[in-house]
Amino acid sequence: MTVVNPLAREISAKVVYYGPGLSGKTTTLKHIYSVVKPQRRGELVTLATEGDRTIFFDFLPLHVKEVQGMGVRFQLYTVPGQVFYEATRRLVLHGADGVVFVADSQPAARQSNLESLEDLRRNLIENDIDPETCPLVFQLNKRDLSGVMSVEQMRRELNWRDAPQFETSATRGNGVLDALKEISKRVIHSLWDRVPRTPKPPARPAPVPEGIEAEVARVSARLTSSGEITLLTEEEPEVPPPPAAPPVDAGQLSFASLWEGSDANAIAEVEAAIRAGDDGEALAAAVAAMVELLGALPGTGGQSPMAKAALLGLDGREFLRFCRLAGLHASSVTHHDALFALYMLVSARVKASLIQ
C-alpha cells in the first residue's frame, strides 16, 4: 500500500513475492537481505512452522535512491504457498503495489504453479487490484537443477501478460536482484503514472529566500481521505489566493482568529475537518500546512524537517510523533490524532510568528 510521508520525505511501496509452496520465495528474500548493506535494510522477520515453511510473511524495508526529491522505501513480503493458507495470502496481498511470481521450474511443480497463479489472480481481484495492470514480474526459479521445464513452456503456461521474466536460482542468488530491480522500476513508474497533480500553492506575501520555494514544492505532499497522493510541484500554474477564513461563531472557539489570510485558512481547514468528523482529512491538512510552514523558514533551505522543527523550538519527541502520524492512511487516523496534529500546527504557527 503506497504511503507518502512528506515530513520524512519518504514514499513506502509494497511488493509481494507470490508462488506455490517451496518455490523459493523465502530463499529469495533471504538472499536479497544478505547482499543489501546493513544500513540500507530493516530487520528480516520470518515466521515458520516446524517444517521450516513460511506461514505468514518476511518483511524487508529496502531503501533506494530518491524519486522526485523523496526517498523510497520498499516493503518486501512473501506469502505462504501451502493451499490451506489462502486467507493469509489474501491478507498479505492487500495493498500490494507490485508482485513477483516465483515459479518452480521442476516438472513436478507444473500443476502447483498453475494453481498458485490462478490463486494470485483471484486474490488480486478480491483486493480490488487489477491483475492486468498491476506491476508484475516472473521469477522462474531453480534453473540450476537438472531436468527443469523449458523457459518457453513456462512462459506459455504462466506468463499470460508477457511480463518480464527472469531465470533464477534463489539458493545461489542468480537473477534474484535483476528481478527485484525490474519490479522496483515498474512499481515506481506505476506510482507516478497514477499520481494526480494539483496547482502550485500561491506564494507567501513575505519574501522567501532563493531556493526555499523550490524545496517546498519538491517535497510537499498530502494524503486525501481516499488514500490517493497529491504532489505539489513547481511546474503547475498559479492559482488565485484562497478565500478568506470563514467567520468564527461567537460561541465557537477557533485558533484561526489568531492570524489572517493563508495562515488563518490553514488552521481553519484543520478545525473544520475535525468538526465534520473527518479526522483523516484534518491530519492531511495539518501535515500539508506544516510542510509549507517549515519550508518557508528563512535560511533553512538545506536542512531536514527535524532540524527545522528544532530551530523553530518545537519539542523533538512531539515532532517525531507528528512525523509518524503523517505516514498513516486516512482510515487509521483517530480523533485524538487529529487533535494532536492541530495542536502541533498551532504551536508551530505561534513560534513562527515570533520570528517573522
Buried (B, 14 or more C-beta within 10 A) or exposed (E): EBBBBBBBBBBBBBBBBBBBBBBBBBBBBBBBBEEBEEEEBBEBEBEEEEEEBBBBBBBBBBBBEBEBBBBBBBBBBBBBBBEEBBEBBBBBBBBBBBBBBBBBBBEEBBEBBBEBBEBBBBBBEEBEBEBEEBBBBBBBBBBBEEEBBEBEEBBEBBBEEEBBBBBBBBBEBBBBBBBBEBBBBBBBEBBEEEBEEEEBBEEBEEEBEEEBBBBBBBBBBBBEBEBBBBBBBEEBEEEEEBEEBBEBEEEEEBBBBEBEEBBBBBBBBBBBBBEEEBBBBBBBBBBBBBBBBBBBBEEBBEBEBBEBBBBBEBEEEBBEBBBEBBBBBBEEBEEEBBBBBBBBBBBBBBBBEEEE
